[in-house]
Amino acid sequence: MVGLERYEAINRGEALAKFQIAKRINAEKAESLDEMLEIHRKLKREFAKVLESGDVPDEKPDYSFMHLKRDILYEMLKSCNFCERRCGVNRYEKKGFCKCGVTSYFSSEFLHVGEEPELVPSHTIFFNRCTFACVFCQNYDIVYEDDYIVDARELAYIIDVRRRQGSKNVNFVGGNPDQHAHTIAEILLYVESNVPVVWNSNMYHSEELAEVIEDFVDVWLGDFKYGNDECARKYSKVANYWKVVTRNFLRAKENGELLIRHLVMPNHIECCTEPIVRWVAENLGRDTRFNLMFQYYPTFKAWEYPEIARRLTREEMEKAARIAEKYLSNLV
Ligand code: SF4
């Protein structure tokens, strides 16, 4: 599949998932976040060389690049800037907008067969909570609850079991995975199998978070929801949406493989669907793998917004499909 060559090579056993490479790069321990970030910057260059050459060390050191990433993420929690809400709270003491402290919770995990064809069966882990507050949230039962405490060793064991059962990837989703990046890094330290990591996200993470997690994300499965800031503010309560997500999509393309999803919304073809597909074609390439989704239905608080309080009409679906086909050549 165009754009997912490395992902497919991992599944054929011809390449290593990034987190397994990161676990094979030796790192020094440090006390302060600044020192850790300095070491991290140097090791990123080494990691990039190993990734490109495929010349991966056999041994796993006691303290690796992946351990360093885990420790950095736990330090970042003391003034949380995982996403562009930049709450700055100490998550060891209080919760920010996403209502997450240090402990992560998840709702379910299973082999999902309803994802894009190249991803199924996908071992999907639904984390609780989200950094957005979408009025039409289709997973509000997951987002506004804390279900099961994540035990990193136990979930890693389950990821290995699901791999043996045939999973093509481990797919971290929610809600959203970004606010649980520290926990996910910890889980990956215990995972033994060579399984590609899919980051199924709203793409509203900070650059500081991208700098750390991009070396263990193999495929960015990014939602591109809105074509402008006004719709993003109105329906998801976020600021600077367009600038943040376009920056993150460009960075994701530089640092991994990319699959984009766009949920078409009623009355939002001209303001959202069209600018999104045009930007993707012009900036990420016409052949970007793109899933145009028509399954929107009004739920949660969508009833308070008459313009989105219904399903799509046939005309809207046809119009969105025509626009996507005009700009893009690799539609799911
Ligand atoms: S992840 Fe985002 S929303 Fe949650 S506390 Fe951190 S900055 Fe705030």
Residues whose N, C-alpha, C, O or C-beta is under 5 A from the ligand:
A	BS01	SF4	C80 N81 F82 C83 R85 R86 C87 G96 F97 C98 T131 Q179
